Amino acid sequence: MNEDFLQFIWNLRLYDSANLKTSEGENVDVISAGAQNRDSGPDFYNAKIRIGDTVWAGTVEIHKKSSDWNLHGHQNDSAYNNVILHVVEKDDAVIRRKSGEIIPCLEITYPESFKKRYLELSESKQRIPCATYIPEVEPFKIHFWLNRIASERLERKTAEISLLMDSTYSDLEEVFHCVLFKYFGFKTNALPFEMLARSLPAKLLRKYSHSLPSVESLLFGQAGFLDTDVEDEYTFNLKSEYQFFKTKHNLAGMDKSLWKYTKLRPANFPTIRIAQVAAILCKYQSLWEIISASKDMEDVCEILDVSASEYWDSHYVFGKTSSRTSPKKLGKNAVCNLIINILSPMIFTYSIYRGDETLKERAVSFLESLAAESNSVVSEWAECGVEPENALESQALLHLQAEYCACRKCLKCAIGKEVIQNIINN
């Protein structure tokens, strides 16, 4: 049994608490188990334990076996000098502080049913280990946990955006530019879109934002798509203009082979997405300034309500006319995806940068106002009885599955803990 499980047992006092004694035979009364330490050092701090007639305050360390203390090198670490109790499943060695003083040791036992349920979860082959037991958990507890996990997911995305802020000297327009491009590529073309953004900084594109053909020539040229024998009027004009910009700004284009088409619907081809990005960039002089001032979904949808230029009504790639003609607008799902992955995380990050709680609430409200996403992970949770009410909760479910379920961190998950604790009630 691993230490995470023993920490769980200690933290929630699920051990047999009758007649607790140290290895030396002194009575033990746990007044306070302490607060769990998520960083380095002893497992619990601010614990209060009565051993014999003396009340001790300090830290508690948990191990499977007493001998693990020396195995982990704690005997030489001054951070463990104030451990008042060593809690173990098996006491197999006398343990001493760095000073040589013996540390009181408590061997705990717990119901076998707890261990059985934990092993069932941790060794489950299901993508959601506790799927069978979720109906036992009260819905309000699940939704409360999802709100916490949603914040954790936003904080994770904030950390990624913060790295971009560091590399751009907090140029929010440039940061938004990079994030926008990355997610316009979705999963399949995120990397080449990110490379494209870095090869054409926001300041450079802003110089030409008054002219859609100029921005298109820069984007398609840098992406490598103008390295073609196609000679229709639209392509010829873009190639001519790009050659001028290439010389003027000393540009080096990307290799066209970086772009992927496999399993993509034609509407998601990188050529279409680049044309749509160009349309967005030419709609406003300062895109981030407009985005950050948006206060409701109607404003945001207006900003992202764009279509690729007319050429793309009848094309998906250069030089090949499509049998069907239609404007290549950003679809509803694409807009929602961009709000979830770009707008909300950027505003959340900006709120931290500005110290503005109102902005943070706006970032969350955008997610709450969107319908829950539809994908295999969300569908699987729905089959277990957990149906997200909005995009905030569907994002939480994606994070929960990837960061907790997939890693079998059941004891760090409120739902997993509840599933094990419910054995007591049953």
C-alpha positions in Angstrom: 0.0 0.0 0.0 1.5 3.4 -1.0 2.0 6.4 1.2 -0.7 8.4 -0.5 -3.2 5.9 0.8 -1.8 6.0 4.3 -1.8 9.8 4.3 -5.5 9.6 3.3 -6.3 7.3 6.1 -4.4 9.5 8.6 -5.9 12.8 7.3 -9.5 11.5 7.6 -8.9 9.5 10.7 -10.1 6.3 9.0 -7.7 4.1 11.1 -8.7 2.1 14.1 -8.5 4.7 16.8 -9.1 2.5 19.8 -6.2 2.0 22.2 -3.5 3.8 20.2 0.0 3.3 21.5 3.5 4.1 20.4 6.0 1.3 19.9 7.3 2.1 23.4 3.8 1.4 24.8 2.8 5.0 25.5 -0.9 6.0 24.9 -1.5 8.2 21.9 -4.4 10.7 21.5 -4.6 12.5 18.2 -5.9 16.0 19.1 -5.3 17.3 15.5 -3.9 15.3 12.6 -2.5 18.5 11.1 -2.7 20.0 7.7 -1.4 18.1 4.7 1.8 19.4 3.2 1.9 19.5 -0.6 5.5 20.6 -0.8 8.8 19.0 0.4 9.2 18.2 4.0 7.1 16.2 6.5 3.7 15.1 5.4 1.6 17.0 7.9 2.3 20.2 9.8 0.6 21.9 12.8 -0.4 18.6 14.2 -1.2 18.3 17.9 -0.6 14.9 19.6 -0.8 13.8 23.2 1.8 11.1 23.9 1.6 9.8 27.4 0.9 12.8 29.6 2.6 15.4 27.3 0.9 17.3 24.4 3.2 17.9 21.5 2.8 20.3 18.6 4.8 19.8 15.3 4.9 17.7 12.2 3.9 14.1 11.4 5.6 11.9 8.8 3.9 8.9 7.2 5.6 5.8 5.8 4.7 2.3 4.9 7.5 1.0 7.1 9.6 2.7 9.8 12.8 1.8 8.0 11.7 4.0 5.0 12.7 7.0 7.2 16.4 6.1 6.7 15.8 4.9 3.2 14.5 8.4 2.3 17.5 10.0 4.1 15.3 11.9 6.6 17.8 11.1 9.4 20.2 13.6 7.8 17.6 16.3 7.0 17.1 19.1 9.5 13.6 19.7 8.0 12.5 16.6 9.9 13.9 17.5 13.3 10.5 18.7 14.6 8.6 15.5 13.7 6.6 14.6 16.8 5.2 11.3 15.5 6.2 8.8 12.9 3.0 7.0 11.6 3.5 3.7 9.8 1.7 0.6 8.6 4.6 -1.7 9.8 7.1 -0.7 12.6 10.3 -2.6 11.6 13.0 -0.2 12.9 13.9 2.2 15.6 14.1 5.7 14.1 16.0 8.7 15.5 16.3 12.4 14.8 19.5 13.9 13.5 20.4 14.5 17.2 20.1 10.8 18.0 16.8 11.1 19.9 14.2 8.3 19.2 11.1 9.5 17.4 7.8 8.1 18.8 6.3 5.6 16.3 2.6 4.8 15.9 1.5 1.7 13.9 -2.0 2.1 12.5 -4.5 -0.4 11.2 -7.6 0.2 9.1 -10.5 -1.8 7.7 -9.6 -4.1 4.8 -12.6 -2.8 2.9 -10.9 0.6 2.5 -7.8 -1.0 1.0 -9.9 -3.2 -1.3 -11.9 -0.2 -2.6 -8.7 1.9 -3.1 -7.0 -0.9 -5.0 -10.1 -1.4 -7.2 -9.8 2.3 -8.2 -6.1 2.5 -8.6 -5.9 -0.7 -10.7 -9.0 -0.1 -12.7 -8.8 -0.5 -16.5 -11.6 2.0 -17.0 -10.8 5.5 -18.2 -12.9 6.8 -15.2 -11.8 4.5 -12.4 -14.7 5.3 -10.1 -17.4 5.2 -12.8 -19.3 2.4 -11.0 -19.5 4.3 -7.8 -20.3 7.8 -8.9 -24.0 7.4 -8.3 -23.1 7.1 -4.6 -21.7 10.6 -4.5 -24.0 13.5 -3.9 -24.4 15.7 -7.0 -23.7 19.0 -5.2 -20.4 17.6 -4.0 -19.5 16.7 -7.6 -20.4 20.2 -9.0 -18.5 21.8 -6.1 -15.4 19.8 -7.0 -15.8 20.6 -10.7 -15.8 24.3 -9.9 -12.5 23.9 -8.1 -11.0 21.8 -11.0 -12.2 24.4 -13.5 -10.2 27.0 -11.6 -7.2 24.6 -11.6 -7.5 24.3 -15.4 -7.6 28.0 -15.9 -4.6 28.4 -13.6 -2.7 25.8 -15.7 -3.5 27.8 -18.9 -2.5 31.0 -17.1 0.9 29.5 -16.3 1.5 28.8 -20.0 0.4 32.3 -21.0 2.5 33.8 -18.3 5.6 32.2 -19.9 4.7 34.0 -23.1 4.4 37.2 -21.2 7.9 36.8 -19.9 9.3 36.1 -23.3 7.5 39.1 -24.9 8.3 41.5 -22.0 4.5 41.6 -21.1 3.5 42.8 -24.5 -0.2 41.7 -24.2 -0.9 42.3 -27.9 1.9 40.0 -28.9 0.9 37.4 -26.3 -2.7 37.4 -27.6 -1.3 37.2 -31.2 0.7 34.0 -30.3 -2.2 32.4 -28.4 -4.7 33.2 -31.1 -2.6 31.6 -33.8 -1.8 28.5 -31.8 -5.4 27.7 -31.1 -6.5 28.6 -34.6 -4.5 25.5 -35.6 -6.5 23.4 -33.1 -4.6 20.2 -32.2 -3.6 19.2 -35.7 -1.8 22.4 -36.8 -1.1 24.1 -33.4 2.7 23.9 -33.9 2.9 25.3 -37.4 0.4 28.1 -36.5 2.6 29.0 -33.5 5.7 29.1 -35.7 3.8 31.3 -38.2 2.9 33.7 -35.4 6.5 34.0 -34.2 7.7 34.6 -37.8 5.2 37.5 -38.2 5.0 39.6 -35.0 1.8 41.4 -34.2 3.5 44.8 -34.7 4.5 43.9 -38.3 1.0 42.6 -39.3 -0.6 45.6 -37.6 1.3 47.9 -40.1 -0.7 46.3 -42.9 -4.0 45.6 -41.2 -5.7 48.2 -43.4 -5.2 45.9 -46.4 -6.5 42.3 -46.3 -4.5 41.3 -49.4 -1.3 42.5 -47.8 -1.9 40.5 -44.6 -3.0 37.4 -46.6 0.2 37.6 -48.7 2.4 37.8 -45.5 0.6 34.9 -43.8 0.3 32.6 -46.8 3.8 33.5 -48.0 5.4 32.8 -44.6 3.4 29.6 -44.3 5.0 28.3 -47.5 1.7 28.1 -49.4 2.8 30.6 -52.1 5.6 28.3 -53.1 3.4 26.9 -55.9 3.0 26.9 -59.6 -0.7 28.0 -59.4 -1.1 31.1 -61.5 -4.7 32.3 -61.0 -5.1 36.0 -60.4 -5.6 35.8 -56.6 -2.5 33.6 -56.1 -0.4 35.6 -58.6 -1.2 38.9 -56.7 -0.3 37.4 -53.3 2.9 35.9 -54.6 4.0 39.3 -56.1 3.2 41.2 -52.9 4.9 38.6 -50.7 8.1 38.9 -52.7 8.1 42.6 -52.0 7.5 42.0 -48.3 10.0 39.2 -48.1 12.8 41.5 -49.4 11.7 44.5 -47.4 11.4 42.7 -44.0 14.1 40.0 -44.6 11.6 37.2 -44.2 12.3 33.4 -44.4 9.2 31.3 -45.0 8.2 28.0 -43.5 8.3 24.6 -45.2 4.8 23.9 -46.5 5.2 20.2 -45.5 4.7 21.2 -41.8 1.0 21.7 -42.4 -1.3 18.6 -41.9 -4.5 17.7 -43.6 -5.0 14.2 -42.4 -8.5 13.6 -40.9 -9.4 17.3 -41.2 -12.7 18.4 -42.8 -12.0 20.8 -45.7 -13.5 23.6 -43.6 -10.6 23.1 -41.1 -7.8 23.0 -43.7 -4.9 25.3 -42.7 -5.5 27.5 -45.8 -9.0 28.3 -44.7 -8.0 28.9 -41.1 -5.1 31.3 -42.2 -7.6 33.2 -44.4 -9.9 33.5 -41.4 -7.1 34.7 -39.1 -6.3 37.3 -41.7 -9.9 38.5 -41.7 -9.8 38.9 -37.9 -6.5 40.8 -37.9 -7.8 43.2 -40.5 -11.1 43.8 -38.6 -9.5 45.8 -35.8 -6.3 47.8 -35.5 -5.7 46.6 -31.9 -7.3 43.2 -31.5 -6.4 42.6 -27.8 -7.6 46.0 -26.8 -11.0 45.2 -28.3 -11.1 41.7 -26.9 -10.2 42.7 -23.4 -12.9 45.3 -23.3 -15.6 42.8 -24.3 -18.1 42.4 -21.5 -20.6 39.9 -22.9 -20.8 37.0 -25.4 -22.6 39.2 -28.0 -19.5 41.4 -28.2 -17.2 38.5 -28.5 -19.2 36.7 -31.2 -19.2 40.0 -33.2 -15.4 40.2 -33.0 -15.1 36.6 -34.2 -17.8 36.9 -36.9 -15.6 36.8 -39.9 -15.4 35.0 -43.2 -12.4 34.1 -45.3 -11.9 36.4 -48.4 -14.0 35.7 -51.5 -11.5 33.5 -53.3 -12.0 30.9 -50.6 -15.8 30.7 -51.2 -14.9 28.4 -54.1 -11.6 27.0 -52.9 -10.1 25.0 -50.0 -6.6 24.9 -51.4 -4.8 27.2 -53.9 -5.7 26.6 -57.6 -8.4 23.9 -57.1 -12.0 25.0 -57.5 -14.5 23.3 -55.2 -17.7 21.9 -56.6 -19.6 23.7 -53.8 -19.5 27.4 -53.2 -20.1 28.9 -49.8 -18.6 31.6 -47.5 -16.0 30.2 -45.2 -17.2 31.7 -41.9 -16.0 30.6 -38.5 -18.6 28.0 -37.4 -20.3 28.2 -34.0 -18.2 25.3 -32.6 -15.0 27.0 -33.7 -16.0 30.3 -32.1 -16.8 28.5 -28.8 -13.5 26.7 -29.0 -11.6 29.9 -29.4 -13.5 31.5 -26.5 -12.8 28.6 -24.3 -9.1 28.2 -25.2 -8.1 31.8 -26.0 -10.3 34.5 -24.7 -11.2 33.2 -21.3 -7.6 32.1 -20.3 -6.2 35.4 -21.6 -8.6 37.5 -19.6 -8.1 35.3 -16.6 -4.3 35.9 -16.9 -4.8 39.6 -17.5 -6.9 39.8 -14.3 -3.9 38.4 -12.3 -1.6 40.8 -14.1 -3.9 43.7 -13.3 -5.0 42.4 -9.9 -8.6 42.9 -11.1 -11.2 40.4 -9.7 -13.8 41.8 -12.0 -11.8 40.6 -15.0 -11.4 37.2 -13.4 -15.2 36.9 -12.9 -15.7 37.9 -16.5 -13.4 35.1 -17.7 -15.3 32.6 -15.7 -18.7 34.0 -16.8 -17.8 33.6 -20.4 -17.3 29.8 -19.8 -20.5 29.6 -17.8 -22.5 31.2 -20.6 -21.3 28.6 -23.2 -23.0 25.2 -23.6 -20.9 22.2 -22.5 -18.5 20.8 -25.0 -19.3 17.6 -26.9 -16.6 15.1 -27.1 -15.8 11.5 -26.0 -14.6 12.4 -22.5 -17.6 14.5 -21.7 -19.9 11.7 -23.1 -18.2 9.1 -20.9 -18.8 11.3 -17.8 -22.4 11.8 -18.8 -22.9 8.0 -19.0 -21.7 7.9 -15.4 -24.3 10.4 -14.4 -22.1 13.5 -14.4 -23.5 15.9 -17.0 -21.8 19.3 -17.2 -24.1 22.3 -17.1 -21.8 24.5 -19.2 -18.4 24.9 -20.7 -16.8 25.7 -17.4 -17.8 22.2 -16.1 -17.0 20.4 -19.4 -13.5 22.0 -19.2 -13.3 20.7 -15.6 -14.2 17.2 -16.7 -11.5 17.2 -19.4 -8.9 18.3 -16.8 -10.2 15.8 -14.2 -9.8 12.9 -16.7 -6.4 14.0 -17.9 -4.8 15.1 -14.7 -6.4 12.8 -12.1 -8.2 9.8 -13.6 -5.5 9.0 -16.2 -2.8 9.3 -13.5 -4.9 7.4 -11.0 -4.7 10.2 -8.5 -8.0 9.1 -6.9 -6.9 10.2 -3.4 -6.2 13.7 -4.6 -9.7 13.9 -6.1 -12.7 14.8 -4.0 -14.9 12.3 -5.9 -12.4 9.5 -5.4 -12.1 10.3 -1.7 -15.8 10.3 -1.3 -16.1 6.9 -3.1 -13.7 5.3 -0.5 -15.3 7.1 2.4 -18.8 5.9 1.4 -17.8 2.4 2.6 -18.3 3.8 6.1 -21.9 4.8 5.4 -22.7 1.5 3.6 
